[in-house]
Amino acid sequence: MLLDFEKLGALKFFLIGLTVIVCLFLILPIAFIAALSFGSSQWLIFPPPSWTFKWYQELFADPRWLYSALTSLEIAAVVTVLSVIIGFLAAFGLNRGTFFGREALRALFLTPMILPVVVLAVALYALFLQLGLAGTTIAFIIAHLLIALPFSIISIGNALEGFDKSIEDAAVLCGASPWEARLRVTVPAISHGIFAAAIFSFLASWDEVVLAIFMASPTLQTLPVKIWSTLRQDLTPVIAAASTILIAFTIVLMVLAAILRKGHKA
């Protein structure tokens, strides 16, 4: 018995050590990028010879970077709204509906999650070329909506599965119309799922680079595309500064989502 406890203790320390190594492997590159963004060298040199905010000043003084960031925010905001609305309706139909082919339709909605993003990007690019939409904001929104929608359907669908439908039925018996009961009773009750859908949809659009490269034009680029195109031409620390802001904004949204989720459970 003592030997078994010793083996379990050794296994526990091994798993903890392995977890720490994996976390460091994932986090250290991000920490290096953040450190490089504050380095005084005009090249990406680690460790930096000294520290400065120069590259952030250049980043915010360059209208091209600001335009790309604003473009990313606008597209992500539109995609988030559309994804939540369409995702709510789709999740509601898939959760409550009993029509033929429901599971096939569910699989179709979730296909972008398992389809290689390069394949999806090439197919959409060919389609938008035929429609004359290549390099337009509409193309960006449609492409990003396709990859964001599965997150909305899953998040809202899971919230609906945990919702007691009898509460909605009680509201209908008290005189509310079916849609009024859904809007006034069901929607507030599954607000955590809707909020999660909004967060994941926004991040799916905000961080997307492969689809954005195919959808971009010389005059329309999101922030990830701007980082990618600049990286191919130069190794200025401004790229590290832009990447740090991109990562920091993503982390802030994820922390906010975790806090609100914890508050909802409490």
C-alpha positions, -999 to +999 in steps of 0.1 A: +000+000+000+029+024+009+045+016-024+013+025-042+011+059-025+047+065-035+040+057-071+009+080-070+030+108-055+057+103-082+031+103-109+015+135-095+048+153-095+055+140-131+022+153-143+027+187-126+061+190-141+048+181-176+020+206-172+045+234-163+067+225-193+037+226-217+026+259-202+060+274-206+063+261-241+030+280-250+035+311-229+072+319-234+070+328-271+042+353-262+064+367-234+093+371-258+072+390-283+060+414-256+096+419-244+107+426-280+081+453-283+097+473-255+133+468-268+153+498-280+169+480-309+155+486-344+158+448-350+141+419-332+169+412-308+165+393-275+174+402-249+168+439-257+198+462-250+174+486-232+138+494-229+116+520-246+080+528-257+092+541-291+077+513-311+042+518-296+045+555-304+054+547-340+025+522-341-001+547-330+014+575-352+011+554-383-024+558-399-020+525-418-017+505-386-046+524-371-068+519-401-061+481-401-069+479-364-101+499-369-110+477-399-106+446-377-128+461-350-155+470-374-156+436-391-154+417-358-183+438-344-205+432-374-196+395-374-204+392-337-239+407-340-248+386-370-233+355-355-252+358-323-285+366-341-282+338-366-267+314-341-296+320-317-322+312-343-302+282-356-296+268-321-332+274-312-344+255-343-319+227-338-327+224-301-365+226-302-372+214-338-382+179-347-379+182-385-364+157-409-326+162-414-320+181-382-288+163-374-275+167-409-282+204-408-264+206-374-234+189-390-235+214-419-235+243-395-205+229-376-185+219-408-163+251-407-149+239-374-134+207-389-128+219-425-092+230-430-092+268-431-071+269-462-096+248-481-124+271-470-104+302-479-096+290-514-132+281-520-145+314-507-119+333-527-130+316-559-166+322-552-161+359-544-141+363-576-171+351-595-194+374-576-172+404-578-169+406-540-131+399-537-113+424-515-145+439-501-158+443-466-188+421-474-164+393-483-146+397-450-179+396-431-192+366-448-159+346-445-155+355-408-192+348-402-188+312-415-161+304-389-177+323-361-212+308-365-204+273-351-192+289-319-225+307-315-245+276-322-226+255-297-226+281-269-263+290-273-273+254-279-256+242-247-273+270-228-307+261-242-302+224-233-297+234-197-328+257-197-360+244-182-386+249-210-414+246-185-406+281-173-412+294-208-444+274-211-456+289-178-451+324-192-472+314-222-500+301-199-499+335-181-508+353-213-475+359-231-471+351-268-446+323-276-420+348-290-426+372-261-420+344-237-388+335-255-375+371-255-385+380-219-379+346-202-356+324-223-331+350-236-323+364-201-320+328-187-295+318-214-277+352-214-244+335-204-245+314-235-253+344-257-224+363-241-200+334-246-212+332-283-205+369-287-170+366-271-160+336-292-174+351-324-156+383-319-123+365-312-128+342-342-130+373-364-104+394-346-076+369-347-083+353-381-054+356-405-057+328-432-091+337-444-083+374-441-052+370-463-074+357-491-101+383-486-077+413-483-068+438-509-041+465-511-066+490-496-084+467-471-065+448-446-072+437-411-047+439-383-035+403-385-030+407-423-011+439-418+012+422-393+017+393-417+024+415-447+048+438-428+066+407-414+074+396-449+090+429-457+107+440-425+115+429-390+107+461-372+097+459-335+065+477-345+053+443-355+060+430-320+041+460-306+011+454-328+011+416-319+013+424-282-017+447-284-036+420-304-027+393-278-034+416-248-069+426-262-077+389-267-066+380-231-086+409-217-118+396-234-111+360-222-106+372-186-138+393-188-157+363-201-143+341-172-153+367-146-188+371-159-192+333-162-181+329-126-205+357-115-233+339-133-226+306-115-225+324-082 
